[in-house]
Amino acid sequence: MSALWIANVLVTDEAAYGEYAKRATVAINDHGGYFIARGGAYEQLEGRDRPRNVVARFPSLQAAHDCYYSDAYQDALSYAKGASERDLVIVEEFEP
């Protein structure tokens, strides 16, 4: 089953976060992931409002997990730390 990364982000340092995004995109693509939502219009209905919302689809929960813990993604993540407030979850997709 495919899986989704769902991130809600408040960017506090645009330059550093831009470098994170560039590097993270490579790591995500290397693990078979691709973006289905990245920024864009949104409506906050509940919870904490973080204006950058990102969803990436991976071929499996394991691929999403492996991407997060990969050296390439951890390197990218070093640019996001201190440049954003983030929540990130991996969710297995439902397939009826």
DSSP file (Angstrom, degrees, kcal/mol; ACC not computed):
  #  RESIDUE AA STRUCTURE BP1 BP2  ACC     N-H-->O    O-->H-N    N-H-->O    O-->H-N    TCO  KAPPA ALPHA  PHI   PSI    X-CA   Y-CA   Z-CA
    1    1 A M              0   0    0      0, 0.0    60,-0.6     0, 0.0    93,-0.1   0.000 360.0 360.0 360.0 142.5    0.0    0.0    0.0
    2    2 A S        -     0   0    0     58,-0.2    91,-2.9    90,-0.1     2,-0.3  -0.264 360.0-150.8 -71.9 165.8    1.2    3.5   -0.7
    3    3 A A  E     -AB  58  92A   0     55,-1.9    55,-3.1    89,-0.3     2,-0.4  -0.957   2.4-137.3-139.9 156.2    1.8    6.0    2.1
    4    4 A L  E     -AB  57  91A   0     87,-3.1    87,-2.7    -2,-0.3     2,-0.5  -0.924   4.0-148.1-116.6 138.2    1.7    9.8    2.5
    5    5 A W  E     -AB  56  90A   0     51,-2.7    51,-1.9    -2,-0.4     2,-0.5  -0.920  21.5-168.6 -92.1 128.4    4.0   12.2    4.2
    6    6 A I  E     -AB  55  89A   0     83,-2.7    83,-1.9    -2,-0.5     2,-0.4  -0.975   7.3-179.9-123.0 117.8    1.8   15.0    5.6
    7    7 A A  E     -AB  54  88A   0     47,-2.9    47,-2.5    -2,-0.5     2,-0.5  -0.945  17.0-166.5-121.8 137.8    3.7   18.0    6.9
    8    8 A N  E     -AB  53  87A   0     79,-2.1    79,-1.8    -2,-0.4     2,-0.4  -0.995  25.3-177.0-120.3 123.4    2.3   21.2    8.4
    9    9 A V  E     -AB  52  86A   0     43,-3.3    43,-2.4    -2,-0.5     2,-0.5  -0.949  32.0-163.2-134.3 139.2    5.0   23.9    8.5
   10   10 A L  E     - B   0  85A   0     75,-2.6    75,-2.3    -2,-0.4     2,-0.4  -0.979  28.1-146.7-112.6 112.6    5.6   27.5    9.7
   11   11 A V  E     + B   0  84A   0     -2,-0.5    73,-0.3    73,-0.2     3,-0.2  -0.671  25.7 170.8 -83.8 128.8    8.7   28.8    7.9
   12   12 A T  S    S+     0   0    0     71,-2.7     2,-0.3    -2,-0.4    72,-0.2   0.533  75.1  37.8-112.8 -12.9   10.8   31.2   10.0
   13   13 A D     >  -     0   0    0     70,-1.7     4,-2.5     1,-0.1    -1,-0.3  -0.830  65.2-170.5-141.1  98.5   13.9   31.4    7.8
   14   14 A E  H  > S+     0   0    0     -2,-0.3     4,-2.3     1,-0.2     5,-0.2   0.872  83.8  50.9 -60.0 -42.2   13.0   31.4    4.1
   15   15 A A  H  > S+     0   0    0      2,-0.2     4,-1.6     1,-0.2    -1,-0.2   0.948 114.6  41.4 -65.0 -49.4   16.6   31.0    2.8
   16   16 A A  H  > S+     0   0    0      1,-0.2     4,-2.1     2,-0.2    -1,-0.2   0.900 115.6  50.7 -65.8 -39.9   17.5   28.1    5.0
   17   17 A Y  H  X S+     0   0    0     -4,-2.5     4,-2.8     1,-0.2    -1,-0.2   0.859 105.3  57.1 -68.0 -33.6   14.1   26.4    4.4
   18   18 A G  H  X S+     0   0    0     -4,-2.3     4,-2.1    -5,-0.2    -1,-0.2   0.894 106.8  48.9 -60.9 -40.3   14.5   26.9    0.6
   19   19 A E  H  X S+     0   0    0     -4,-1.6     4,-2.3     2,-0.2     5,-0.2   0.904 110.4  51.6 -65.9 -41.3   17.7   24.9    0.8
   20   20 A Y  H  X S+     0   0    0     -4,-2.1     4,-3.4     1,-0.2     5,-0.3   0.955 109.6  49.5 -56.4 -50.3   16.0   22.2    2.9
   21   21 A A  H  X S+     0   0    0     -4,-2.8     4,-2.1     1,-0.2    -2,-0.2   0.892 110.4  50.2 -59.7 -41.9   13.2   22.0    0.2
   22   22 A K  H  X S+     0   0    0     -4,-2.1     4,-1.1     2,-0.2    -1,-0.2   0.935 117.1  39.5 -61.6 -47.4   15.7   21.7   -2.6
   23   23 A R  H  X S+     0   0    0     -4,-2.3     4,-1.8     1,-0.2    -2,-0.2   0.879 113.7  53.8 -72.2 -38.5   17.6   18.9   -0.9
   24   24 A A  H  X S+     0   0    0     -4,-3.4     4,-2.9    -5,-0.2     5,-0.2   0.873 102.1  59.4 -65.0 -36.6   14.5   17.1    0.5
   25   25 A T  H  X S+     0   0    0     -4,-2.1     4,-2.5    -5,-0.3    -1,-0.2   0.904 105.6  48.7 -58.7 -41.8   13.0   16.9   -3.0
   26   26 A V  H  X S+     0   0    0     -4,-1.1     4,-2.4     2,-0.2    -1,-0.2   0.937 112.8  47.1 -63.4 -47.0   16.0   14.9   -4.2
   27   27 A A  H  X S+     0   0    0     -4,-1.8     4,-0.8     2,-0.2    -2,-0.2   0.910 113.1  49.0 -62.3 -42.6   15.8   12.5   -1.3
   28   28 A I  H ><>S+     0   0    0     -4,-2.9     5,-2.7     1,-0.2     3,-1.0   0.933 112.3  47.6 -63.3 -47.0   12.0   12.1   -1.7
   29   29 A N  H ><5S+     0   0    0     -4,-2.5     3,-1.8     1,-0.2    -1,-0.2   0.887 106.1  58.9 -61.3 -39.0   12.4   11.4   -5.4
   30   30 A D  H 3<5S+     0   0    0     -4,-2.4    -1,-0.2     1,-0.3    -2,-0.2   0.706 106.3  49.5 -63.9 -19.7   15.2    8.9   -4.8
   31   31 A H  T <<5S-     0   0    0     -3,-1.0    -1,-0.3    -4,-0.8    -2,-0.2   0.134 126.3 -97.8-106.2  18.6   12.8    6.9   -2.6
   32   32 A G  T < 5S+     0   0    0     -3,-1.8    -3,-0.2     1,-0.3     2,-0.2   0.590  80.7 136.6  80.9  10.2   10.0    6.8   -5.2
   33   33 A G      < -     0   0    0     -5,-2.7     2,-0.3    -6,-0.2    -1,-0.3  -0.521  28.3-179.8 -90.1 158.0    8.1    9.7   -3.6
   34   34 A Y  E     -C   57   0A   0     23,-1.8    23,-3.1    -2,-0.2     2,-0.3  -0.983  30.7-102.5-152.5 154.3    6.5   12.6   -5.3
   35   35 A F  E     +C   56   0A   0     -2,-0.3    21,-0.3    21,-0.3     3,-0.1  -0.574  29.4 171.7 -82.5 136.4    4.5   15.7   -4.2
   36   36 A I  E    S+     0   0A   0     19,-2.9     2,-0.3     1,-0.4    20,-0.2   0.491  80.9  18.5-113.8 -13.6    0.7   15.8   -4.5
   37   37 A A  E     +C   55   0A   0     18,-1.7    18,-2.8     3,-0.0    -1,-0.4  -0.941  62.5 168.1-152.6 135.8    0.4   19.1   -2.5
   38   38 A R  E     -C   54   0A   0     -2,-0.3    16,-0.2    16,-0.2     2,-0.2  -0.763  66.4 -44.6-152.5  99.2    3.1   21.6   -1.8
   39   39 A G  S    S+     0   0    0     14,-2.1    -1,-0.2    -2,-0.3    13,-0.1  -0.540  85.7 124.2  73.6-145.4    2.1   25.0   -0.4
   40   40 A G        -     0   0    0     -2,-0.2    13,-0.2    -3,-0.1    -1,-0.1  -0.079  67.7 -29.5  83.3 176.2   -0.9   26.4   -2.2
   41   41 A A        +     0   0    0      2,-0.0     2,-0.3     1,-0.0    -2,-0.0  -0.317  66.1 166.3 -66.4 147.3   -4.3   27.6   -1.0
   42   42 A Y        -     0   0    0      2,-0.0     2,-0.4    -2,-0.0    -2,-0.0  -0.966  32.0-135.7-154.3 165.7   -5.7   25.9    2.1
   43   43 A E        -     0   0    0     -2,-0.3     2,-0.6     0, 0.0    -2,-0.0  -0.977  19.0-142.4-130.1 117.7   -8.4   26.4    4.7
   44   44 A Q        +     0   0    0     -2,-0.4     3,-0.1     1,-0.2     5,-0.1  -0.706  28.4 166.0 -81.3 117.2   -7.5   25.8    8.4
   45   45 A L        +     0   0    0     -2,-0.6     2,-0.3     1,-0.3    -1,-0.2   0.793  61.5   1.2-102.2 -36.5  -10.5   24.0   10.0
   46   46 A E  S    S+     0   0    0      2,-0.1    -1,-0.3     0, 0.0     0, 0.0  -0.972 101.5  15.3-147.6 159.5   -9.0   22.8   13.3
   47   47 A G  S    S-     0   0    0     -2,-0.3     2,-0.2    -3,-0.1    -3,-0.0  -0.132  99.9  -9.5  76.7-168.7   -5.8   22.8   15.2
   48   48 A R        -     0   0    0      1,-0.1     2,-0.7   -40,-0.0    -2,-0.1  -0.441  65.9-128.3 -71.5 131.3   -2.7   24.9   14.8
   49   49 A D        +     0   0    0     -2,-0.2    -1,-0.1    -5,-0.1    -2,-0.1  -0.726  33.8 167.5 -85.4 114.6   -2.4   27.0   11.7
   50   50 A R        -     0   0    0     -2,-0.7   -41,-0.3     1,-0.1   -40,-0.2  -0.982  27.4-147.5-125.2 117.6    0.8   26.5    9.9
   51   51 A P  S    S+     0   0    0      0, 0.0     2,-0.6     0, 0.0   -41,-0.2   0.508  76.9  72.0 -74.1  -5.5    0.6   28.1    6.4
   52   52 A R  E     +A    9   0A   0    -43,-2.4   -43,-3.3   -13,-0.1     2,-0.5  -0.939  60.5 179.5-111.1 117.6    2.8   25.6    4.5
   53   53 A N  E     -A    8   0A   0     -2,-0.6   -14,-2.1   -45,-0.2     2,-0.4  -0.968   1.9-177.2-120.8 128.1    1.1   22.2    3.9
   54   54 A V  E     -AC   7  38A   0    -47,-2.5   -47,-2.9    -2,-0.5     2,-0.4  -0.982   8.8-175.8-131.0 134.4    2.9   19.5    2.0
   55   55 A V  E     -AC   6  37A   0    -18,-2.8   -19,-2.9    -2,-0.4   -18,-1.7  -0.996   5.3-177.7-130.2 127.0    1.8   16.0    1.0
   56   56 A A  E     -AC   5  35A   0    -51,-1.9   -51,-2.7    -2,-0.4     2,-0.4  -0.968  16.7-141.8-122.5 140.7    4.1   13.5   -0.7
   57   57 A R  E     -AC   4  34A   0    -23,-3.1   -23,-1.8    -2,-0.4   -53,-0.2  -0.861  16.9-171.8-104.0 135.7    3.1   10.1   -1.8
   58   58 A F  E     -A    3   0A   0    -55,-3.1   -55,-1.9    -2,-0.4   -25,-0.1  -0.851  35.3-115.9-119.8 157.8    5.5    7.1   -1.5
   59   59 A P  S    S-     0   0    0      0, 0.0     2,-0.3     0, 0.0   -27,-0.1   0.729  94.2  -1.4 -67.1 -19.9    5.0    3.6   -2.9
   60   60 A S  S  > S-     0   0    0    -58,-0.1     4,-1.9   -57,-0.1   -57,-0.3  -0.986  70.2-106.5-160.8 163.7    4.9    2.1    0.6
   61   61 A L  H  > S+     0   0    0    -60,-0.6     4,-2.5    -2,-0.3     5,-0.2   0.889 121.0  54.0 -60.4 -39.9    5.1    3.0    4.3
   62   62 A Q  H  > S+     0   0    0      1,-0.2     4,-3.2     2,-0.2     5,-0.2   0.901 106.0  51.2 -63.9 -41.4    8.6    1.4    4.3
   63   63 A A  H  > S+     0   0    0      2,-0.2     4,-2.1     1,-0.2    -1,-0.2   0.907 111.6  47.7 -62.7 -41.1    9.8    3.6    1.5
   64   64 A A  H  X S+     0   0    0     -4,-1.9     4,-2.1     2,-0.2    -2,-0.2   0.917 114.2  46.9 -64.8 -43.7    8.5    6.7    3.3
   65   65 A H  H  X S+     0   0    0     -4,-2.5     4,-2.0     1,-0.2    -2,-0.2   0.941 112.1  49.7 -61.5 -49.2   10.2    5.6    6.5
   66   66 A D  H  < S+     0   0    0     -4,-3.2     4,-0.5     1,-0.2    -2,-0.2   0.865 109.1  53.4 -61.8 -36.8   13.5    4.8    4.7
   67   67 A C  H >< S+     0   0    0     -4,-2.1     3,-1.3    -5,-0.2     6,-0.4   0.948 107.0  50.9 -61.5 -48.9   13.4    8.2    3.1
   68   68 A Y  H 3< S+     0   0    0     -4,-2.1    -2,-0.2     1,-0.3    -1,-0.2   0.898 115.9  41.1 -57.2 -42.2   13.1   10.0    6.4
   69   69 A Y  T 3< S+     0   0    0     -4,-2.0    -1,-0.3    -5,-0.1    -2,-0.2   0.398  90.8 115.7 -90.2   3.4   16.0    8.1    7.9
   70   70 A S  S <> S-     0   0    0     -3,-1.3     4,-2.5    -4,-0.5     5,-0.2  -0.337  75.7-119.9 -70.1 154.5   18.2    8.3    4.8
   71   71 A D  H  > S+     0   0    0      1,-0.2     4,-2.2     2,-0.2     5,-0.2   0.892 113.3  54.3 -59.2 -40.4   21.5   10.2    5.0
   72   72 A A  H  > S+     0   0    0      1,-0.2     4,-2.0     2,-0.2    -1,-0.2   0.915 111.6  42.7 -64.0 -43.0   20.3   12.5    2.2
   73   73 A Y  H  > S+     0   0    0     -6,-0.4     4,-3.1     2,-0.2    -1,-0.2   0.902 112.0  53.3 -72.2 -38.6   17.1   13.5    4.0
   74   74 A Q  H  X S+     0   0    0     -4,-2.5     4,-1.1     2,-0.2    -1,-0.2   0.879 108.9  50.8 -63.2 -35.7   18.7   13.9    7.3
   75   75 A D  H >< S+     0   0    0     -4,-2.2     3,-0.5    -5,-0.2     4,-0.5   0.937 112.2  46.7 -62.6 -46.5   21.2   16.2    5.6
   76   76 A A  H >X S+     0   0    0     -4,-2.0     3,-1.9     1,-0.2     4,-0.7   0.915 106.9  58.3 -59.5 -43.4   18.3   18.2    4.2
   77   77 A L  H >X S+     0   0    0     -4,-3.1     4,-1.9     1,-0.3     3,-0.6   0.783  90.7  70.2 -60.8 -28.5   16.5   18.2    7.5
   78   78 A S  H << S+     0   0    0     -4,-1.1    -1,-0.3    -3,-0.5    -2,-0.2   0.785  98.1  51.8 -60.7 -25.4   19.5   20.0    9.1
   79   79 A Y  H <4 S+     0   0    0     -3,-1.9    -1,-0.2    -4,-0.5    -2,-0.2   0.756 107.6  51.3 -80.5 -25.9   18.5   23.1    7.1
   80   80 A A  H XX S+     0   0    0     -4,-0.7     3,-2.0    -3,-0.6     4,-0.7   0.808  87.7  93.0 -80.4 -30.9   14.9   23.0    8.3
   81   81 A K  B 3< S+d   84   0A   0     -4,-1.9     4,-0.1     1,-0.3   -65,-0.0  -0.474 102.1  10.6 -66.8 128.2   15.8   22.8   12.0
   82   82 A G  T 34 S+     0   0    0      2,-0.5    -1,-0.3    -2,-0.2    -2,-0.1   0.305 121.5  73.3  84.1  -9.7   15.8   26.3   13.3
   83   83 A A  T <4 S+     0   0    0     -3,-2.0   -71,-2.7     1,-0.2   -70,-1.7   0.335 103.9  15.4-113.7   3.2   14.2   27.5   10.1
   84   84 A S  E  <  -Bd  11  81A   0     -4,-0.7    -2,-0.5   -73,-0.3     2,-0.5  -0.992  60.1-126.0-166.0 160.5   10.7   26.2   10.7
   85   85 A E  E     +B   10   0A   0    -75,-2.3   -75,-2.6    -2,-0.3     2,-0.3  -0.993  47.5 176.5-112.0 126.3    8.2   24.8   13.1
   86   86 A R  E     -B    9   0A   0     -2,-0.5     2,-0.4   -77,-0.2   -77,-0.2  -0.948  33.7-163.9-138.6 149.4    6.9   21.5   11.7
   87   87 A D  E     -B    8   0A   0    -79,-1.8   -79,-2.1    -2,-0.3     2,-0.4  -0.991  21.1-178.5-121.9 137.7    4.7   18.5   12.2
   88   88 A L  E     +B    7   0A   0     -2,-0.4     2,-0.3   -81,-0.2   -81,-0.2  -0.995   4.4 173.5-140.9 132.0    5.3   15.5   10.0
   89   89 A V  E     -B    6   0A   0    -83,-1.9   -83,-2.7    -2,-0.4     2,-0.5  -0.983  23.7-141.4-135.9 146.9    3.5   12.2    9.9
   90   90 A I  E     -B    5   0A   0     -2,-0.3     2,-0.4   -85,-0.2   -85,-0.2  -0.946  24.2-174.8-105.9 129.6    3.6    9.2    7.7
   91   91 A V  E     -B    4   0A   0    -87,-2.7   -87,-3.1    -2,-0.5     2,-0.3  -0.990  23.8-129.3-129.3 127.5    0.1    7.6    7.0
   92   92 A E  E     -B    3   0A   0     -2,-0.4   -89,-0.3   -89,-0.3     2,-0.1  -0.567  34.7-117.8 -71.3 134.4   -0.6    4.5    5.1
   93   93 A E        -     0   0    0    -91,-2.9     2,-0.4    -2,-0.3    -1,-0.1  -0.448  20.8-118.9 -75.3 147.3   -3.2    5.1    2.4
   94   94 A F        -     0   0    0     -2,-0.1    -1,-0.1   -93,-0.1   -92,-0.0  -0.715  26.2-170.0 -83.5 130.0   -6.5    3.3    2.5
   95   95 A E              0   0    0     -2,-0.4    -2,-0.0     1,-0.1    -1,-0.0  -0.927 360.0 360.0-124.7 106.4   -7.1    1.1   -0.5
   96   96 A P              0   0    0      0, 0.0    -1,-0.1     0, 0.0    -2,-0.0   0.503 360.0 360.0 -65.8 360.0  -10.7   -0.2   -0.7
